[in-house]
Amino acid sequence: MAESVSPVARKTVQAPLHIDGASPALTTSSLEDLYRVEMPQLTRFLVRVGATPYEAADAAHEAFTVAIEKWDSIRYPRAWLRKVAHRCYLRQTGQRDTPHDPLPDRPGGTCPIAHVTLKEGNQRVLNVLAQLPPLQRHVMAWAQDGFTDREIAQALDMREAAVRKNRNRARLRLQQTLVEETGGHDE
């Protein structure tokens, strides 16, 4: 008797880093493998966009819940997850209380909160990112996750030149702010 396997468990995912499919960056055999690899990255992405670690974890989990339902129609999981998770985060902003208890670990210790603990230097950069206009912050979060200007433009329904302009303005502002904080000297 043949064992029944769900379509989600059988699906082989080609998750190209490049939205146009030019070079695959991630090949997994199941949604579970994609979750294991992308959950910490997706959580960090949302924190860079402006979410608290708790909001980021909630939105990332919600995006994966939606992914289960739409698994067969998702062509580029990395980009799709970021778009959906960002929408989930925007919907929840201002709608929830900040929890005071730590999030419980999943079996195997894969709580994403542990993956977004930042060193002091990274926290400074994150604080400066939070000062950027929302679009610049969003473009920088995509760029930090390794997406090209072309891929970001496709994902955010923008012109590539607009992405480049926002990324360059954000980098300039980050540099200026960090130089001002350190008084022009490296620490």
C-alpha positions in Angstrom: 0.0 0.0 0.0 1.5 3.4 -1.0 1.9 6.0 1.7 0.0 9.2 1.1 2.2 12.3 1.1 0.8 15.8 1.0 1.7 18.1 -1.9 3.4 20.4 0.6 5.7 17.6 1.8 6.5 16.5 -1.8 7.2 19.9 -3.4 10.7 20.7 -4.3 11.4 24.4 -4.0 13.7 26.3 -6.2 13.9 29.6 -4.4 16.1 31.8 -6.6 17.8 34.7 -5.1 17.2 36.5 -8.3 13.5 36.9 -9.0 14.0 36.3 -12.7 15.3 32.9 -11.9 18.9 33.5 -13.1 20.7 31.8 -10.2 19.1 29.6 -7.5 20.3 30.5 -4.0 18.2 28.0 -2.1 17.0 24.5 -3.0 15.0 22.7 -0.4 12.9 19.6 -0.4 10.0 20.9 1.6 8.3 23.9 3.2 9.7 22.8 6.5 13.3 23.2 5.1 12.4 26.6 3.7 11.0 27.5 7.1 14.2 26.4 8.9 16.4 28.4 6.5 14.2 31.5 5.9 12.5 32.1 9.3 15.5 33.8 11.0 16.3 35.8 7.8 12.6 36.8 7.4 12.4 37.9 11.1 15.6 40.0 10.7 14.2 41.5 7.5 11.1 42.7 9.4 13.1 44.1 12.2 15.1 46.1 9.7 11.8 47.4 8.3 10.9 48.6 11.7 9.1 45.7 13.5 9.9 44.8 17.1 11.3 41.2 17.4 7.8 40.1 18.7 6.0 41.8 15.8 8.5 40.4 13.3 8.1 36.8 14.7 4.3 37.1 14.5 4.3 38.5 11.0 6.8 35.9 9.8 4.9 33.1 11.2 1.7 34.4 9.7 3.4 34.6 6.3 4.4 31.0 6.5 0.8 30.1 7.5 -0.4 31.7 4.3 2.4 30.0 2.4 1.0 26.6 3.4 -2.3 27.5 1.8 -0.8 28.9 -1.4 2.2 26.6 -1.6 1.5 25.3 -5.1 1.2 28.8 -6.6 4.3 30.4 -5.0 7.0 30.8 -7.7 9.7 32.7 -5.8 9.3 31.9 -2.1 12.0 34.3 -0.7 10.5 37.3 -2.3 6.9 36.2 -1.8 7.5 35.6 2.0 9.0 39.1 2.4 6.0 40.8 0.6 3.4 38.8 2.6 5.3 39.2 5.9 5.6 42.9 5.4 1.9 43.2 4.8 1.2 41.1 7.9 3.4 43.4 9.9 1.7 46.5 8.6 -1.7 45.1 9.4 -0.7 44.3 13.0 1.0 47.6 13.8 -0.9 49.3 16.6 -3.3 46.4 17.1 -1.5 44.4 19.8 0.1 44.7 23.2 3.8 44.1 23.6 4.2 40.8 25.4 6.4 40.8 28.5 7.1 37.1 28.6 9.7 35.5 26.4 8.4 33.6 23.4 8.5 29.8 23.9 11.0 27.9 21.9 9.9 25.4 19.2 11.1 21.9 19.7 14.7 22.0 18.5 15.3 25.5 19.7 14.4 27.5 16.6 12.7 30.5 18.2 13.5 33.4 15.8 13.9 35.9 18.6 17.3 34.3 19.4 18.4 35.0 15.9 17.6 38.7 16.0 19.7 39.5 19.1 22.1 42.2 17.9 25.5 43.3 18.8 26.0 46.9 19.8 27.3 48.0 16.3 24.4 46.2 14.6 21.9 47.8 17.0 23.3 51.3 16.1 22.8 50.6 12.4 19.3 49.4 13.2 18.5 52.5 15.2 19.7 54.7 12.2 17.6 52.6 9.8 14.6 53.3 12.0 15.2 57.0 11.3 14.9 56.6 7.6 11.7 57.3 5.7 9.6 54.1 5.4 10.3 53.5 1.7 14.1 53.9 2.1 14.0 51.6 5.1 12.0 49.0 3.1 14.4 49.2 0.1 17.4 48.8 2.4 15.9 45.8 4.1 15.5 44.1 0.8 19.0 45.0 -0.3 20.5 43.7 3.0 18.8 40.4 2.2 20.8 40.2 -1.0 18.1 41.2 -3.5 19.3 43.3 -6.5 17.8 46.6 -7.5 15.9 44.9 -10.3 14.5 42.3 -8.0 13.5 44.9 -5.4 11.8 46.9 -8.1 9.8 43.9 -9.3 8.8 42.9 -5.8 7.8 46.4 -4.7 6.2 47.4 -8.1 8.6 50.3 -8.5 11.0 51.5 -11.3 14.5 50.2 -10.9 15.8 53.8 -11.0 13.5 54.7 -8.0 14.9 51.7 -6.0 18.4 52.8 -6.8 17.7 56.4 -5.8 16.1 55.3 -2.5 18.9 52.9 -1.7 21.6 55.5 -2.4 19.8 58.2 -0.3 19.4 55.7 2.5 23.1 54.7 2.4 24.2 58.3 2.4 22.0 59.1 5.4 23.3 56.0 7.2 26.9 57.0 6.6 26.3 60.6 7.7 24.5 59.6 10.9 27.0 57.0 11.8 29.9 59.4 11.2 28.2 62.0 13.3 27.7 59.5 16.1 31.4 58.5 16.2 32.7 62.0 15.6 34.3 60.9 12.3 36.4 58.2 13.9 36.1 54.4 13.9 35.6 53.0 17.4 
